[in-house]
Amino acid sequence: MVGALHNPISSALAVEGVRSLISALPRLVADGQDMAARREILFGTYLGAVAFAGAGSGLHDKVCHVLGGPANSTAVPRAITVTDQSSAP
């Protein structure tokens, strides 16, 4: 369920983005005016976008963009099966 172009750099960017979001979100919820938390949220979302742009989207994302949000529950199991089969030796 990862993009076809995923690589160590995009993975590192994604992990750092999630760390920023996890760190800042509780602070921002507690105080919506916390400018440091807002900056960290923006930084985390930026890192996530850069990671996504570098890695591309996986099969699940492509299917759900065509079918729409309600397709998530049915597309995820099938996308995992197809992805697992295509990466088998």
Secondary structure, DSSP 8 states (H G I E B T S, - for coil): ---TT--HHHHHHHHHHHHHHHHHHHHHHH-TT-HHHHHHHHHHHHHHHHHHHHH---HHHHHHHHH-GGGHHHHHHHHHHHHHHHT--
